[in-house]
Amino acid sequence: MSDEKTELQRMEILRLSNLESNRITKECIESALVLLMKEQEFHKISITDIVRRAGVSRTAYYRNYSSKEDILNSMLQEVVDQTVKAMSLHDPVKEPFEFWYAMFQCIRPYSETFQLLLKANFGESILHQINRRVEEDIAEEDILGRYSAALWNGAAYSILTKWIESDMLQSDEEMAELCCEIIDNFKAGHQH
């Protein structure tokens, strides 16, 4: 029994070691692509460029990703998941400032990734991922909820894009206040 338990423990240690190694490989590949995208256009970057910069084998690359776009989608999923998670902690109607503030505060550390995704013409993919992620929490038969989410997701995406492309000159607090003011103006019928 003791030998069997020891073997199971050894197998678990190996499994965890492989998971950690795989996580590090993915981080190296993503970081390499980010660095390369700072130097040249996305469509000019080759898989060879990525594996050289990452210091990994092609086998390791293809074990984790099927294409360059797959790397961007992985990076995008992390940004969207973290942002939606932060925003879902606040009710946008009862706590509008906190809701918008959470979005800007959460996206700030990912602003470089967001910019690179936009530069690689991944804007539509960003919005698609946001819609997909938010719709997971809305019942299929809730048509009003799904279209309302699409409206708000599009607005949030547009505001984030404008803010990031403008070098995030406004603070997270200022942006949350601006969003609240925009919503208040729409409610009052004063569009600019």
C-alpha positions as CSV (number, residue, x, y, z in Angstrom):
1,M,0.0,0.0,0.0
2,S,2.8,2.4,0.9
3,D,4.6,1.8,-2.5
4,E,1.3,2.4,-4.3
5,K,0.7,5.7,-2.4
6,T,4.3,6.8,-3.1
7,E,3.8,6.1,-6.8
8,L,0.6,8.1,-6.8
9,Q,2.3,11.0,-5.1
10,R,5.2,10.8,-7.6
11,M,2.7,10.9,-10.5
12,E,0.9,13.9,-9.0
13,I,4.2,15.8,-8.6
14,L,5.0,15.0,-12.3
15,R,1.6,16.1,-13.4
16,L,1.9,19.4,-11.5
17,S,5.4,19.9,-12.9
18,N,4.2,19.4,-16.4
19,L,1.4,21.9,-15.9
20,E,3.8,24.4,-14.6
21,S,6.2,23.8,-17.4
22,N,3.4,24.2,-19.9
23,R,2.2,27.5,-18.3
24,I,5.8,28.9,-18.5
25,T,6.0,27.8,-22.2
26,K,2.8,29.6,-23.0
27,E,3.9,32.7,-21.1
28,C,7.2,32.7,-23.1
29,I,5.3,32.4,-26.4
30,E,2.8,35.1,-25.6
31,S,5.6,37.4,-24.4
32,A,7.6,36.7,-27.5
33,L,4.7,37.6,-29.7
34,V,4.0,40.8,-27.8
35,L,7.7,41.9,-28.2
36,L,7.7,41.0,-31.9
37,M,4.4,43.0,-32.4
38,K,6.1,46.1,-31.0
39,E,8.8,45.7,-33.7
40,Q,6.7,44.7,-36.8
41,E,3.2,44.2,-38.1
42,F,1.4,41.1,-36.9
43,H,1.0,39.6,-40.4
44,K,4.8,39.8,-41.0
45,I,5.6,37.7,-37.9
46,S,6.3,34.0,-38.5
47,I,6.1,31.0,-36.2
48,T,9.9,30.7,-36.6
49,D,10.2,34.3,-35.3
50,I,8.0,33.5,-32.3
51,V,9.7,30.2,-31.3
52,R,13.2,31.8,-31.6
53,R,12.2,34.8,-29.5
54,A,10.5,32.6,-26.9
55,G,13.3,30.1,-26.8
56,V,11.0,27.1,-27.3
57,S,10.8,24.4,-29.8
58,R,8.2,24.3,-32.6
59,T,6.8,21.1,-31.0
60,A,6.3,23.1,-27.7
61,Y,4.6,25.8,-29.7
62,Y,2.2,23.5,-31.6
63,R,1.5,21.6,-28.4
64,N,0.0,24.9,-27.1
65,Y,-1.2,26.9,-30.1
66,S,-2.4,26.1,-33.6
67,S,-1.7,29.6,-35.1
68,K,-0.6,33.1,-34.3
69,E,-4.2,34.1,-34.0
70,D,-4.6,31.4,-31.4
71,I,-2.0,33.1,-29.2
72,L,-3.9,36.4,-29.6
73,N,-7.2,34.7,-28.7
74,S,-5.6,33.2,-25.6
75,M,-4.4,36.6,-24.5
76,L,-7.7,38.1,-25.3
77,Q,-9.6,35.6,-23.3
78,E,-7.6,36.4,-20.2
79,V,-8.3,40.2,-20.6
80,V,-12.0,39.6,-21.2
81,D,-12.4,37.1,-18.4
82,Q,-10.7,39.3,-15.8
83,T,-12.6,42.4,-16.9
84,V,-16.0,40.8,-16.9
85,K,-15.3,39.2,-13.6
86,A,-14.4,42.5,-12.0
87,M,-17.4,44.3,-13.5
88,S,-19.8,41.5,-12.4
89,L,-19.1,42.4,-8.8
90,H,-21.2,45.5,-9.2
91,D,-24.7,46.2,-10.3
92,P,-24.5,48.7,-13.2
93,V,-27.8,50.3,-12.3
94,K,-27.4,50.5,-8.5
95,E,-23.6,51.0,-8.5
96,P,-22.8,52.7,-11.8
97,F,-19.6,54.4,-10.7
98,E,-18.2,51.2,-9.1
99,F,-19.2,49.2,-12.2
100,W,-17.4,51.5,-14.6
101,Y,-14.5,52.1,-12.3
102,A,-13.9,48.3,-12.0
103,M,-13.8,48.1,-15.8
104,F,-11.2,50.8,-16.2
105,Q,-9.1,49.7,-13.2
106,C,-9.1,46.1,-14.5
107,I,-8.2,47.0,-18.1
108,R,-5.4,49.4,-17.2
109,P,-2.8,46.6,-16.7
110,Y,-3.8,45.0,-20.0
111,S,-3.8,48.2,-22.0
112,E,-0.7,47.3,-23.9
113,T,-2.2,43.9,-24.8
114,F,-5.4,45.7,-25.8
115,Q,-3.5,48.1,-28.0
116,L,-1.6,45.3,-29.7
117,L,-4.8,43.4,-30.3
118,L,-6.4,46.5,-31.9
119,K,-3.2,47.0,-34.0
120,A,-3.5,43.4,-35.2
121,N,-7.1,44.1,-36.4
122,F,-8.5,42.0,-33.5
123,G,-11.1,44.6,-32.5
124,E,-14.0,42.6,-33.8
125,S,-12.6,39.5,-31.9
126,I,-12.4,41.6,-28.7
127,L,-16.1,42.6,-29.0
128,H,-17.1,39.0,-29.9
129,Q,-15.3,37.6,-26.9
130,I,-16.9,40.2,-24.6
131,N,-20.4,39.3,-26.0
132,R,-19.7,35.6,-25.7
133,R,-18.5,35.8,-22.2
134,V,-21.4,38.0,-20.9
135,E,-24.0,36.0,-22.7
136,E,-22.9,32.9,-20.8
137,D,-24.7,34.3,-17.8
138,I,-27.9,35.3,-19.6
139,A,-30.7,32.7,-20.2
140,E,-31.2,31.7,-23.8
141,E,-34.9,32.8,-23.8
142,D,-34.1,36.3,-22.3
143,I,-34.1,38.1,-25.6
144,L,-34.2,41.6,-24.0
145,G,-31.3,40.7,-21.7
146,R,-29.2,39.5,-24.7
147,Y,-29.8,42.6,-26.8
148,S,-29.3,44.9,-23.7
149,A,-26.0,43.1,-23.0
150,A,-25.0,43.6,-26.7
151,L,-25.8,47.3,-26.5
152,W,-23.8,47.8,-23.3
153,N,-20.9,45.6,-24.4
154,G,-20.6,47.6,-27.6
155,A,-20.7,50.8,-25.6
156,A,-18.1,49.6,-23.1
157,Y,-15.8,48.3,-25.9
158,S,-16.1,51.6,-27.8
159,I,-15.3,53.7,-24.7
160,L,-12.4,51.4,-23.7
161,T,-11.0,51.6,-27.3
162,K,-11.3,55.4,-27.4
163,W,-9.6,55.7,-23.9
164,I,-6.8,53.4,-24.7
165,E,-6.1,54.9,-28.2
166,S,-6.0,58.3,-26.4
167,D,-3.2,57.0,-24.2
168,M,-5.5,56.7,-21.1
169,L,-5.0,60.4,-20.2
170,Q,-8.0,60.3,-17.8
171,S,-7.7,58.4,-14.6
172,D,-9.9,55.4,-13.9
173,E,-12.0,57.6,-11.6
174,E,-12.4,60.3,-14.2
175,M,-13.5,57.7,-16.8
176,A,-16.0,56.2,-14.4
177,E,-17.4,59.6,-13.7
178,L,-17.6,60.4,-17.5
179,C,-19.5,57.1,-18.1
180,C,-22.0,57.9,-15.3
181,E,-22.4,61.4,-16.8
182,I,-23.0,60.0,-20.3
183,I,-25.6,57.7,-19.0
184,D,-27.3,60.4,-17.0
185,N,-27.3,62.6,-20.1
186,F,-29.0,59.9,-22.1
187,K,-31.6,59.4,-19.4
188,A,-32.3,63.1,-19.4
189,G,-32.3,63.2,-23.3
190,H,-29.3,65.5,-23.6
191,Q,-27.0,63.8,-26.1
192,H,-23.9,65.5,-27.2
